[in-house]
Amino acid sequence: MNIWTDNVSGRQEMNGSKDLKTIIYFKGVYDTLDLFTDHLIEAFESMGYGTFVYHTANEEVSKKMLLRLLDESQEFAVVTFNNLGYNLSFEQSEAAEDEEKKPEEHNIWNYFHIPYIDILMDHPFHYEKPLCNMPETAVILCTDRNHEKYIRRFFKNIHQTDFLPHAGVELGHKHKPLNDRNIDVLYAGALPIYTVAKMIPDLHSIPEVDGEHMMQSVLGELVQHPEQTTEQAIEAYVKSVRGDISDERLQEIIVKMRFLDSYATSFFREQAVRILVESGIHVTAYGVGWDQCEWSDNPYLTYGGKVLAPQILPLMNDSKIVLNTMTWFKAGAHDRIFNGMLAGAAVVTDDSTYLRRTFTDGKELVMFSLKELQTLPERVFDLFGHSSHMQELADCGYRAAKEGHTWKNRAEYIRECYLD
């Protein structure tokens, strides 16, 4: 593929505007992020922006074409996910007479003064190194308001951060009525407890506290009081033992113990599906780990294995209910919610301050509290027992997501705040 012609020059000529920026994207690392990126590209191109796709599978060619393009001194911005390309650099040779001097390496975004707009789909404590080494032009957009607070507190090198909620992707524009769908309840997401082992540190590397006791105590606190963030629970424990600890050291401990976030997420995710199947509600689950639970042989559980992100959308389009539990987002959302809405399904999810402010329980979706998980089967049975209401809820959810929670909506916010 000729990146220059197909991704930039041709589209800019078609758009007919030399005043708008060309936006640089990164693709080829994660299928989920590629899916989101494709929809951002479509949205920004509809506004007249040019496109340059940096293909990570072909780094040498992509970087060469990018540097040639940047030398034309056009207007550019990067819009990317999860820090992709944050440290992209190039070498610049010094004056010819100083032949022994090594070429100087420059961060591309700093050198060309290009805004680097980075959408974090996960908690920032998973990305300490990239966030500590962000280009000066970085704007970090967080999908949870607590993540935004975390960055403001612990990453003073980052000058701009903001809240940008998750968004959804719609597959097609005609959706089957719920009564014609084949999947009763769909859960599309892995159980993190089976993949998190590599995140667990040597607990003896935290001499300020008893690492084993902290792990058990914090996890117990999150299960008993799931409205807390993981960093809040860790900080409360550490300060109960060492009240004089610095913010810098506290952050280091939070990063080491961040696996507890995945443990808590996994606990409630498993419990939500388990309580449904043990109540006689048929759940179809996709993702790693569902076949390893002690109750996996329950006849009401259908395990579909691991599938790629684009394959989930057709499954949602054939589901009556899309079930979601958050990745411990207490002031944000998850794309499962908006994808489910845009698939015309009835969405059932644990709540957050953001969701409570944005939607009405029982109108666009059904929300439950993790502290009252035992009410979940009753809420689901109520939907199945009132099929016309369930269809009305799904239709209302679809309209709300279509109007305000697509990647086009998020692109418009980025344009208004950071590109215009």
C-alpha positions as CSV (number, residue, x, y, z in Angstrom):
1,M,0.0,0.0,0.0
2,N,1.3,3.4,-0.9
3,I,0.7,5.2,2.4
4,W,1.4,8.7,0.9
5,T,-1.0,8.5,-2.0
6,D,-3.8,6.4,-0.5
7,N,-3.9,7.8,3.0
8,V,-3.0,11.4,2.6
9,S,-2.6,13.1,-0.8
10,G,-5.6,11.6,-2.5
11,R,-8.0,12.2,0.4
12,Q,-6.8,15.8,1.0
13,E,-7.4,16.6,-2.6
14,M,-10.8,15.0,-2.4
15,N,-11.6,17.0,0.7
16,G,-10.6,20.2,-1.0
17,S,-9.4,22.1,2.0
18,K,-5.8,23.1,2.7
19,D,-6.7,24.7,6.0
20,L,-7.7,21.6,7.9
21,K,-5.1,19.4,9.6
22,T,-4.0,16.0,8.5
23,I,-4.5,13.6,11.3
24,I,-1.9,10.8,12.0
25,Y,-3.2,7.5,13.3
26,F,-1.5,4.2,14.4
27,K,-2.8,0.8,13.4
28,G,-1.6,-2.8,13.6
29,V,-1.1,-3.5,17.3
30,Y,-4.5,-4.4,18.7
31,D,-7.6,-5.3,16.8
32,T,-9.9,-3.5,19.2
33,L,-8.0,-0.2,18.8
34,D,-7.9,-0.7,15.0
35,L,-11.7,-0.9,15.1
36,F,-12.0,2.3,17.1
37,T,-9.4,4.0,14.8
38,D,-11.3,3.1,11.6
39,H,-14.4,4.8,13.0
40,L,-12.4,7.9,14.0
41,I,-10.9,8.1,10.6
42,E,-14.3,7.9,9.0
43,A,-15.6,10.6,11.3
44,F,-12.7,13.0,10.9
45,E,-12.7,12.6,7.1
46,S,-16.4,13.4,7.0
47,M,-15.3,16.8,8.6
48,G,-12.7,17.3,5.9
49,Y,-9.5,16.3,7.7
50,G,-6.8,14.5,5.9
51,T,-5.5,11.0,7.0
52,F,-2.2,9.4,7.5
53,V,-2.1,5.9,8.8
54,Y,1.2,4.7,10.4
55,H,1.2,1.0,10.0
56,T,3.2,-0.6,12.8
57,A,3.7,-3.8,10.8
58,N,5.7,-1.8,8.2
59,E,7.5,0.7,10.5
60,E,10.4,1.5,8.1
61,V,8.2,2.6,5.2
62,S,5.6,4.3,7.5
63,K,8.2,6.4,9.2
64,K,10.0,7.3,6.0
65,M,6.7,8.5,4.4
66,L,5.7,10.3,7.6
67,L,8.9,12.3,7.8
68,R,8.7,13.2,4.1
69,L,5.2,14.5,4.7
70,L,6.1,16.5,7.8
71,D,8.8,18.3,5.8
72,E,6.1,19.8,3.7
73,S,5.1,21.9,6.7
74,Q,1.4,21.2,6.6
75,E,-0.9,21.2,9.7
76,F,-0.9,18.0,11.6
77,A,-2.2,16.3,14.8
78,V,-1.9,12.8,16.1
79,V,-5.1,11.0,17.4
80,T,-4.1,7.7,18.9
81,F,-5.0,5.2,21.6
82,N,-3.1,3.8,24.6
83,N,0.1,5.8,23.9
84,L,0.8,4.2,20.5
85,G,3.6,6.2,18.8
86,Y,4.3,8.4,21.8
87,N,8.1,7.9,21.6
88,L,8.4,7.9,17.8
89,S,11.7,9.6,17.0
90,F,14.2,10.3,14.3
91,E,17.9,11.1,14.1
92,Q,19.2,14.4,12.8
93,S,22.8,14.6,11.7
94,E,25.0,17.5,13.0
95,A,27.1,19.8,10.8
96,A,29.2,17.9,8.3
97,E,32.5,19.2,9.7
98,D,31.8,17.5,13.1
99,E,31.9,14.0,11.7
100,E,32.6,12.3,15.0
101,K,29.6,13.6,16.7
102,K,26.7,11.2,17.0
103,P,23.4,12.1,15.3
104,E,20.9,13.7,17.7
105,E,17.6,11.9,18.3
106,H,14.4,13.9,18.5
107,N,10.9,13.0,19.4
108,I,8.9,13.7,16.2
109,W,5.9,15.3,17.9
110,N,8.1,17.7,19.9
111,Y,10.4,18.6,17.0
112,F,7.5,19.4,14.6
113,H,5.2,20.9,17.4
114,I,2.5,18.4,16.6
115,P,-0.4,17.9,19.1
116,Y,-0.3,14.3,20.3
117,I,-3.9,13.5,21.4
118,D,-3.8,10.2,23.3
119,I,-7.0,8.4,24.3
120,L,-6.4,6.1,27.2
121,M,-8.9,3.1,27.2
122,D,-7.5,1.8,30.5
123,H,-6.4,3.1,33.9
124,P,-3.3,5.3,33.7
125,F,-1.5,3.2,36.3
126,H,-1.0,0.6,33.6
127,Y,1.1,3.1,31.6
128,E,3.5,4.7,34.0
129,K,6.6,4.7,31.7
130,P,4.9,6.1,28.6
131,L,3.0,8.7,30.7
132,C,6.3,9.8,32.4
133,N,7.9,10.2,28.9
134,M,5.1,11.9,27.0
135,P,5.9,14.5,24.4
136,E,5.4,18.1,25.5
137,T,2.6,18.4,23.1
138,A,0.6,15.6,24.7
139,V,-3.1,15.8,25.5
140,I,-4.3,12.8,27.5
141,L,-8.0,11.9,27.2
142,C,-9.3,9.6,29.9
143,T,-12.4,7.4,29.7
144,D,-13.1,7.8,33.4
145,R,-13.0,11.0,35.4
146,N,-11.1,9.4,38.2
147,H,-8.3,8.6,35.7
148,E,-8.2,12.2,34.8
149,K,-7.7,13.1,38.5
150,Y,-5.0,10.4,38.8
151,I,-3.0,12.0,36.0
152,R,-3.3,15.5,37.4
153,R,-2.0,14.3,40.7
154,F,0.8,12.0,39.7
155,F,2.0,13.2,36.3
156,K,3.0,16.8,36.6
157,N,4.8,16.6,33.2
158,I,1.5,16.3,31.4
159,H,0.0,19.7,30.9
160,Q,-3.4,18.8,29.4
161,T,-5.7,16.1,30.4
162,D,-9.5,15.7,29.9
163,F,-12.4,13.3,30.1
164,L,-13.6,11.6,26.9
165,P,-16.1,8.7,27.5
166,H,-16.0,5.4,25.6
167,A,-18.0,5.2,22.5
168,G,-19.8,2.5,20.5
169,V,-19.7,1.0,17.0
170,E,-22.8,0.1,15.0
171,L,-22.8,-2.8,12.6
172,G,-25.4,-2.2,9.9
173,H,-28.5,-0.1,10.3
174,K,-31.2,-2.7,10.4
175,H,-31.6,-4.6,13.7
176,K,-33.7,-7.6,14.3
177,P,-36.5,-7.3,16.9
178,L,-35.5,-8.8,20.2
179,N,-38.0,-11.7,19.9
180,D,-36.2,-12.8,16.7
181,R,-32.8,-13.0,18.3
182,N,-31.0,-16.3,19.3
183,I,-28.9,-15.3,22.3
184,D,-30.7,-14.6,25.5
185,V,-27.9,-12.9,27.4
186,L,-24.4,-12.2,26.0
187,Y,-21.3,-11.5,28.0
188,A,-18.4,-10.5,25.8
189,G,-15.2,-10.2,27.9
190,A,-12.5,-12.3,29.5
191,L,-12.0,-13.1,33.1
192,P,-8.8,-11.1,34.0
193,I,-7.9,-13.4,36.9
194,Y,-6.6,-16.0,34.4
195,T,-4.4,-13.5,32.6
196,V,-3.2,-11.2,35.3
197,A,-0.4,-13.4,36.9
198,K,2.4,-11.5,35.1
199,M,1.3,-8.3,36.8
200,I,1.8,-9.6,40.3
201,P,5.1,-8.2,41.8
202,D,7.3,-9.6,44.5
203,L,5.4,-8.4,47.5
204,H,8.6,-8.2,49.5
205,S,9.6,-5.3,47.2
206,I,7.3,-3.0,49.3
207,P,9.1,-2.9,52.6
208,E,6.8,-0.2,54.1
209,V,4.0,-2.7,54.5
210,D,3.2,-6.4,54.8
211,G,2.6,-7.1,51.1
212,E,0.5,-10.2,51.7
213,H,-1.6,-8.5,54.3
214,M,-2.1,-5.4,52.1
215,M,-3.2,-7.6,49.1
216,Q,-5.8,-9.4,51.2
217,S,-7.0,-6.3,53.0
218,V,-7.3,-4.1,49.9
219,L,-9.0,-6.8,47.8
220,G,-11.5,-7.4,50.7
221,E,-12.1,-3.7,50.9
222,L,-12.9,-3.5,47.2
223,V,-15.3,-6.5,47.3
224,Q,-17.1,-5.1,50.4
225,H,-17.1,-1.5,49.1
226,P,-17.0,-1.7,45.3
227,E,-17.8,2.0,44.9
228,Q,-14.1,2.7,45.7
229,T,-11.4,3.0,43.1
230,T,-8.4,0.7,43.5
231,E,-6.0,3.6,44.1
232,Q,-8.3,4.9,46.9
233,A,-8.3,1.6,48.7
234,I,-4.5,1.1,48.3
235,E,-3.8,4.7,49.5
236,A,-6.1,4.2,52.6
237,Y,-4.3,1.0,53.5
238,V,-0.8,2.4,53.0
239,K,-1.5,5.6,54.9
240,S,-3.0,3.6,57.8
241,V,0.5,2.0,58.2
242,R,2.8,4.8,57.0
243,G,1.1,8.1,57.2
244,D,4.3,10.0,56.2
245,I,4.6,8.4,52.8
246,S,5.3,10.7,49.8
247,D,3.0,10.9,46.7
248,E,5.9,9.7,44.6
249,R,6.4,6.5,46.7
250,L,2.6,6.0,47.0
251,Q,2.3,6.0,43.2
252,E,5.0,3.4,42.9
253,I,3.1,1.2,45.3
254,I,-0.2,1.7,43.5
255,V,1.5,0.7,40.2
256,K,3.0,-2.4,41.8
257,M,-0.4,-3.4,43.3
258,R,-2.5,-2.5,40.3
259,F,-3.2,-6.2,39.7
260,L,-5.8,-5.9,42.5
261,D,-7.9,-3.9,40.1
262,S,-8.1,-6.9,37.7
263,Y,-8.8,-9.2,40.6
264,A,-11.8,-7.1,41.7
265,T,-13.0,-6.8,38.2
266,S,-12.7,-10.5,37.6
267,F,-14.5,-11.3,40.9
268,F,-17.6,-9.3,40.1
269,R,-17.6,-10.3,36.4
270,E,-17.7,-14.0,37.3
271,Q,-20.3,-13.5,40.0
272,A,-22.6,-11.6,37.7
273,V,-22.6,-14.3,35.1
274,R,-22.7,-17.1,37.7
275,I,-25.7,-15.7,39.6
276,L,-27.6,-15.6,36.3
277,V,-26.9,-19.1,35.1
278,E,-27.5,-20.5,38.6
279,S,-30.9,-18.8,38.5
280,G,-31.8,-20.5,35.2
281,I,-31.0,-17.7,32.8
282,H,-29.1,-18.7,29.7
283,V,-25.8,-16.7,29.2
284,T,-23.5,-17.0,26.3
285,A,-20.0,-15.9,27.2
286,Y,-17.0,-15.1,25.0
287,G,-13.4,-14.5,26.2
288,V,-10.6,-16.3,28.1
289,G,-11.4,-18.0,31.4
290,W,-15.1,-18.9,31.3
291,D,-14.4,-22.5,30.7
292,Q,-12.1,-22.6,33.8
293,C,-14.6,-21.7,36.4
294,E,-15.7,-24.4,38.9
295,W,-19.3,-24.0,37.7
296,S,-18.5,-24.0,33.9
297,D,-20.5,-27.2,33.4
298,N,-23.7,-25.4,34.3
299,P,-26.2,-26.2,31.4
300,Y,-27.3,-22.5,31.3
301,L,-23.7,-21.4,30.3
302,T,-22.7,-21.5,26.7
303,Y,-19.0,-20.8,26.2
304,G,-18.0,-19.5,22.7
305,G,-14.2,-19.2,23.2
306,K,-12.1,-16.2,22.4
307,V,-13.0,-14.0,19.4
308,L,-11.7,-10.8,17.9
309,A,-13.3,-7.5,18.6
310,P,-15.1,-7.1,15.2
311,Q,-16.7,-10.5,15.7
312,I,-18.4,-9.4,18.9
313,L,-20.6,-6.9,17.0
314,P,-22.6,-9.5,15.0
315,L,-23.1,-11.5,18.3
316,M,-24.5,-8.4,20.0
317,N,-26.8,-7.9,17.0
318,D,-28.2,-11.4,17.7
319,S,-28.6,-10.9,21.5
320,K,-31.7,-9.9,23.4
321,I,-29.6,-8.6,26.4
322,V,-26.0,-7.5,26.4
323,L,-24.6,-7.8,30.0
324,N,-21.7,-5.6,31.1
325,T,-19.6,-5.2,34.2
326,M,-17.1,-2.4,34.1
327,T,-13.3,-2.7,34.3
328,W,-13.5,-1.0,37.7
329,F,-14.5,2.3,36.1
330,K,-16.4,4.2,38.8
331,A,-16.8,7.5,36.9
332,G,-16.9,6.3,33.3
333,A,-18.3,3.7,31.0
334,H,-17.3,0.7,28.8
335,D,-17.6,0.3,25.0
336,R,-19.7,-2.9,25.6
337,I,-22.5,-0.6,26.8
338,F,-22.6,1.6,23.8
339,N,-21.9,-1.3,21.3
340,G,-24.8,-3.1,22.9
341,M,-27.1,-0.1,22.6
342,L,-26.1,0.4,18.9
343,A,-26.8,-3.3,18.3
344,G,-30.4,-2.7,19.3
345,A,-30.0,-4.9,22.4
346,A,-31.2,-4.3,25.9
347,V,-28.1,-3.4,27.9
348,V,-27.8,-4.4,31.6
349,T,-24.7,-3.0,33.4
350,D,-23.3,-2.1,36.8
351,D,-23.5,1.6,37.4
352,S,-21.1,4.5,37.7
353,T,-21.4,8.2,38.5
354,Y,-21.1,9.0,34.8
355,L,-23.8,6.5,33.8
356,R,-26.2,7.7,36.5
357,R,-25.8,11.3,35.3
358,T,-26.1,10.3,31.6
359,F,-28.9,7.8,31.6
360,T,-32.1,6.8,33.5
361,D,-32.2,3.3,35.0
362,G,-35.0,1.4,33.2
363,K,-35.3,3.9,30.4
364,E,-32.2,3.6,28.1
365,L,-30.6,0.7,29.9
366,V,-30.8,-1.2,33.2
367,M,-28.3,-0.4,35.9
368,F,-27.5,-2.3,39.0
369,S,-25.1,-1.8,42.0
370,L,-22.3,-4.3,42.6
371,K,-23.2,-4.1,46.3
372,E,-26.7,-5.4,45.3
373,L,-25.6,-8.1,42.8
374,Q,-28.3,-10.4,44.2
375,T,-30.9,-8.3,42.6
376,L,-29.5,-8.9,39.1
377,P,-31.5,-12.1,38.2
378,E,-34.8,-10.4,39.2
379,R,-34.0,-7.5,36.9
380,V,-33.2,-9.8,34.0
381,F,-36.3,-12.0,34.6
382,D,-38.4,-8.8,34.7
383,L,-37.1,-7.9,31.2
384,F,-37.9,-11.3,29.8
385,G,-41.3,-11.2,31.4
386,H,-42.2,-7.9,29.8
387,S,-41.0,-8.3,26.2
388,S,-42.7,-5.1,24.9
389,H,-41.0,-3.1,27.7
390,M,-37.6,-4.7,26.9
391,Q,-38.0,-3.8,23.2
392,E,-38.9,-0.3,24.2
393,L,-35.9,0.0,26.4
394,A,-33.6,-1.3,23.7
395,D,-35.1,1.1,21.2
396,C,-34.6,4.0,23.6
397,G,-31.1,2.9,24.3
398,Y,-30.3,2.7,20.6
399,R,-31.6,6.3,20.0
400,A,-29.6,7.6,22.9
401,A,-26.3,6.0,21.8
402,K,-26.9,6.9,18.1
403,E,-27.4,10.5,19.1
404,G,-24.6,11.0,21.6
405,H,-22.2,8.1,22.0
406,T,-20.6,7.2,18.7
407,W,-17.0,7.7,17.7
408,K,-18.3,10.6,15.5
409,N,-19.5,12.3,18.6
410,R,-16.2,11.8,20.3
411,A,-14.4,13.1,17.2
412,E,-16.5,16.2,17.2
413,Y,-15.5,16.9,20.8
414,I,-11.8,16.4,20.0
415,R,-12.1,18.7,17.0
416,E,-13.9,21.4,19.0
417,C,-11.5,21.4,22.0
418,Y,-8.2,20.4,20.5
419,L,-8.1,20.8,16.7
420,D,-10.0,24.0,15.8
